[in-house]
Amino acid sequence: MRSYDLLCRKMAEELDAVIVSVDYRLAPEAVFPDQFHDALTASQAFLSPEVLQSYRIDPARVGVSGDSAGGNLAAAVAQQISADDSMSVKFRVQALIYPVLQALDFNTPSYQQNHNVPILHRHLMARFWLLYLGADPSLLPHILSSPSSLLHPSILPAIRSHLNWTALIPTKHQKHYRPIATETGSREVTQEVPGLVDVRAAPLLAEQGVLGRTPQAYVMTCEFDVLRDDGLMYARRLQDAGVRVTSDHYDDGFHGCMAFAFWPFRFSVGQRSLGSYIHWLDHNL
């Protein structure tokens, strides 16, 4: 995509850095965990001393980043690399741009507030999850009609605490929204789609000890984005685990806004978010 090509070029120029964009396989032709393995394999190969030396890269200054689905993979790979004691080189930073991090609760305040807000509608995000996990598309209404994970009896208490947005996101973002309960039960989708509770697909579900080993983080969120609360919850959980976190929120932002920093769709919020992202990398990498 042209916007990502321009982004990578701008980062390389302004940061004087080597930028690697991983061309991971896409759904529906490839399904989880193929994408995770592609991103992990590319990261492991790039972090090898031989490759770093060939590109004259300082092994103490390597980071991982991604936006949206790429933010999901970046977070998952950061967890995996940090926990791998066989890796002599680890990431110094993780920069997550409006990441998608869980698929158990489509009733967070941001999902309720922005369910019909372009460019990422609530039902579209749920459909993307089913495609990614190789699940039956007929499960879509069952996922969307399920109660909030805080109230679903099938979700174990330990997992529920990792998704407890009533405790994890600031009150100003909770607004008047409440966890949604349903009178009738739905099909047990976590049994039919085990990927929903796999931390490689849903990094927000990781245990505190795993999060605590990951590198310092930059997490960008946007007000008009169904994924806003995924990022806010992850930033809070990282902080609680002792990770240094910069949470960068845009009150006028929307999902994908950073791609709108270039002609012909040059938006103010796109330029501001891109500038802040590059500035953070420049000062922390």
VOLOFI-935536 format. One record per atom (N, C-alpha, C): x, y, z. Coordinates in steps of 0.1 Angstrom, whole numbers, plus 2048, in hexadecimal, padded with zeros to 3 digits. Layout:
<rs>
XYZ...
</rs>
This chain:
<rs>
8087F480080080080080980C8008058167F880D8227F680F82980480582A80C80683181981182B82181281E82181C81782A82A81982482B81981683881B81083D82981383483381383884181683C84282583483B82E83783B83C84583583F84882A83985582383B86082C83685E83282B86983B82586B84782E86084D83386285883C86985584986584984E86C84585B87B84285887E83C84D88C83984A89484684988E85084289585D84089686584D88B86685588B86F86089386986C89285B86D8998558788A78508748AA8518688B784B8638B883D8678AE8358648AC8288698AA81E85E8AD8118618A980685889B80285B8928028518847FF8548817F284C87B7E88538777DC84D8687DA84E8617D98428537D78428507C983F84A7C28488487B384783B7B183E83D7AA8338327A782A82C79982E82579A83A81F78D83F81378983781077C8378057778307F877C8357EE77D82D7E17838307D67798307CC77C8387BF7748387B777882C7AE7708277AB76282C7B47578267BD75A81D7C57508177CE74A8227D375282C7DB74D8377D37518447D374984E7CC74C85A7D674A8667D27508717DA74E87E7DD7408807EA73C8847F47468887FE74987D7FB74787180474986680A75886680276286880676F86881077287480D76C87F81576E88B82376788882375B88282F75588083875C87583176286B83876A86283F77686883877D87183E78987884978588184777A88885177589285D77088B85C76988086776387986F76F87386977986D87078486887778C87387178D87E87779488A88378D88F88278089088D77889589977888B89677887F8A17788758A77868758A07908768A679E8758AE7A08828AA79B88D8B179D89A8BE79589B8C078C8928CC7848928D978D8918E378B8988EF7938988F579588A8F478A8828F978B8748F279586B8E479486C8DC79E8648DE7AC8698DE7AE8768E07BB87C8ED7C18778F77B98789057BE8749057C18658FE7B985D8FF7BC84E8F87C984B8EF7CD8538E87DA8508EE7E58598F87E28618FF7EC86A8F57F28748ED7E987A8E37ED8848E87EB8928E67F589A8E97F48A88DF7EA8AF8E47DF8B48DB7D58B98D37DA8C68D77E58CC8D17EA8D78C67F48D48C47F68C68BA8008C28B17FA8B78AA7F08BA8A17E98B08937E98B78897ED8AF87B7ED8B48727E68AB8667E38B085B7DD8A884F7E68A98487E789D83D7F089D8337EB8938267F089481C7ED88A80F7F488D8077F58847FA7FC8867EE7F28837E47F488B7D77EC8897DB7DD88B7D97D58807DC7C78817EB7C58837F37CE87D8017CE87F8057D188D7FD7D98948007DC8A27FD7CF8AA7F47C78A67F17BA8AD7FE7B18AC8037B08A080E7A889D81B7AD8A481C7BA8A48287C08AB8287BD8BA81C7BE8C081A7BC8CF81D7AD8D18177A48C98197968CB8287928CA82E7978BF83C7948BD8457998C88427A58CD84A7AB8D88497A28E483D79D8E783C7948F28447878F08437818E484A7758E285A7778E285F7818DC86D7848DB8727878E986B78E8F186F7928FF87078690886777C90586777090E8717659098777678FD88075D8F788F7608FC8937589068A075A90C8AB7569028A874F8F78B274B8ED8B67578E48AE7618E48B176D8DC8BB7768E38C67788DC8D17818E28CE7908E08C57938D68C17A18D48B27A28D58AE7AC8DD8A07AE8DF89C7BB8DA88F7BE8D888A7CB8D488B7D58E088F7E18DC8907EB8E68837F28E987B7F38DE86E7FA8DF8637F28D78577F58DB84B7F08D38427FC8D183E7FF8C583680A8C28298058BB81E8068C28118018BD80880C8BA80380C8AD7FB8168A87EC8118A77E38168AE7D58118AF7D48028AD7DB7FB8B67DB7EC8B47CE7E58B77CC7DA8B17C17D18B47C67C68BD7C17C48C97C87BB8D37BF7B18D97B27B18D77A97A78DD79D7A58D479679A8D578A7978CE77F7918D77807938E477778D8ED76C7978F176F7A48F07657AE8F47637B88E97587B78E27557C18D874B7CB8DD74B7CD8EA7427D68F17497DF8FB7567E28F875D7EC9007577F98FD75A8039057548119027588168F47648138EF7678188E27608108D775D8038D97557FC8CF7468018D07418048DB7348098DC7338178D673C81F8D973C82D8D473E82E8C57478268C074B8278B274781C8A973C8158AD7388098A573580B89773181789372E81A88573782687F74282888674B83388275582D87775683486C76083086276F83286877982B86477882285977781385D77681186A77680487076980287875F7FC8737537FA87A7547ED88374C7ED88D74C7E289774A7D48907407D388873D7C68817497C287874F7CC87275A7CA8687667C48707697CA87C7747C58847727B78887667B488C7627A689076479C8857607A187976279886D77079686A7787A186B78779F86978D79587378879587F78D78B88978A77D88477E77B88077A76D87C78376987078577286678D76F85B79C76B85F7A17738687AF77286D7B07648747A676087C7A77548847A274887C79E74A87079A73F86778D73886D78474187277873C87976C73D86F76273687375573686B74F74486B74D74A85F74775785F73975886573274D86672574D86C72575087B73175088173375388F73276389273276A88773277988972777E89271A77A89071077F89971177B8A771776F8A97197698B77247718BE72E7758B773977D8BD73378B8C172C7918B872779F8BA71C79F8C47147948C67097948CF70D78F8DD71A78B8DE71F7868EB71F7918F571D78E90271F79990C72D79D90D7307A891473E7AC9167457A191D7527A091A75A79592075A7969307577A29357577A394474B79B94974179994173579294673378494173C78093773A77393173F76893B73675F93E73A75494874574B94374774A93675174193075F74793176075493476E75A93577375894377F75294478575095178875D95878775D96578A76A96C7977709697A27689677AF76D9647AF7759577A876F94D7A777694079E78294179478194878A78C94A79179894F79A7969597A17A195F7AA7A89557AF7A194B7B87A89417B07B09377A27AF93779A7B692E7907BF9367927C19427897C994A78A7D89487847DC93E7857EA93A7807F49447777EF94D7727F895877D7FC9617887F49627937F796B79F7FB9637A07F89567AC7FB94E7AC8089467A180D9427A181993A79C8259437A183194079D83D94878E83F94778984595277B84795377685094777E85A94377A86393877785C92B77D85092977B84891D76F83E91F76C83B92C76183292E75483992C75484692F74884E92D73C84893473184792D72584193372383393072C82D92972B81F92572D81593072680992F7267FF9387287F193172D7E793872E7DA9327207D592E71F7CF9237127CB91D7107BC9217047BA9266FF7AC9296F47A89206F379B91D6E87969146E078D91C6D378C9196CA7839206CC77591C6CF7739106D176590B6DF7629086E375590B6F17529086F47508FA7017518F670574F8E870E7428E771073E8DB7197338D97277358DF72D72B8E473A72C8EA74572D8E074773A8DB75073C8D075F7398D476273B8E07707388E477472A8E276A7218E376D7138E176E7108D27667178CA7667158BB77171D8B57767278BB7817308B678B7328C17947288C379D7298CE7A77348CD7A97398C17B27458BF7AD7518C67A17528CA79C75E8D17A375F8DF7A87548E57AE7558F27BD7528F17C37528E57D17508E27D875D8E37E275E8EC7E976B8EE7F076F8E17F47668D97FB76A8CC7F17718C37E476F8C47DA7768BC7D57828C47D47808D17CE78B8DA7D878F8E57E27978E27ED79A8EB7E87A08F87DC7A68F87D77AC9047D47A290F7D379590C7D078B9157DD78591C7E878A9187F578591E7F578892D7FD77F9347FE78094280878C94680679195280E79D95681D79A95582178E95882F78B95883578B94A82D78894083178993283279792D82879F9318287AD92D8347B49338387B19408427B79478507B69408517AC93885E7AA93185F7B19248547B791F8547BD91285B7CB91385F7D09078677DD90885D7E990A8637F590C85C80190E85380390284780990483D8098FA8388178F78338198EB82C8248E681F81F8E18148248E680681F8E27FE82B8DD7FA82B8D07F28358CB7E48318CA7DA8398CF7CC8368CE7C58428C97B98408C37B184A8BD7A384A8C379D8558C57908568CB78584F8C37858518B677B84C8AD77F83F8A67828358AF7878288AA78281E8B477C8138AE7778088B67828028BE78F8038BA79A7FD8C07A18058CB79B8118CD7A181A8D77A48138E579A80C8EA79B8068F77A57FB8F87A67F48EC7B17E98EC7BE7EF8EF7C17FA8E97CE8018EB7CF8078F97C580D8FE7C581390B7C78089167C07FD9147C17F291E7CF7EC91E7D57EB9127E27E59117ED7EE9177EB7FB9147F480591A7F48049297E880392F7E780293E7ED7F59437EA7EA93C7EF7DE9417FF7DD9408047E39368137E49358187EC9408127F894381680094E8167F995B80B7F195E8097EA96A8147DF96B8197DA9608237D09608317D69618327E396283F7EA9648467EE95783F7EE94C8447F293F84280293E84C80893984B81693684381892A83882092B82E82292082C83091D82B83491082784190C81983E90580F84490B8018429057FE84F8FD7FC84E8F07FA85A8E87EC8598E27E38618E87D58608E37D186D8DB7C986B8D17C48768C87B58778C97B18828CF7A28848D179B8868C37A288A8B979C88C8AC7A18818A27A78768A87AC86B89F7A286189C7A485989179C84E88D7A584388879F8378877A882C8847AE82E8767BB82C8757C282D8697C783B8667C584586F7C785386C7D68568687DF84E86E7ED85186B7F084F85C7E98478557EB8458477E685183F7DF85A8457DA86683F7E38728417F086F8417FA87A84380087E8367FC87782B80387981F7F887E8147FD88580A7F58897FF7F087C7F87E387C7F37DA8877F27D08897FE7D187F8087C98808147D18848207D48918207DD89682B7D589D8367D28958407CA89A84C7D389F8577CE8A985E7D68AF8697DA8A48737D089C8777D28928817DC88787C7DC88586F7E587B8697F388086A7F588D8678038938688088948777FE89788080289988E80688B8947FE88189180087489780D86E89181087088481C86B87E82887288482787F88683288688B83588289A82B8808A182D87B8AF83386D8B082F8658A78348578A68438578A384685E89985585F89585D8668A08578708A685F8778B086186E8BC8588668C085A85C8CB8658528C786484D8BB86E8438B787C8498B787D8568B388A85D8B289085F8C08878608CA88D8638D788E8578E088884B8DC88883F8E488F8338DE8928348D18988288CB8A782A8CA
</rs>
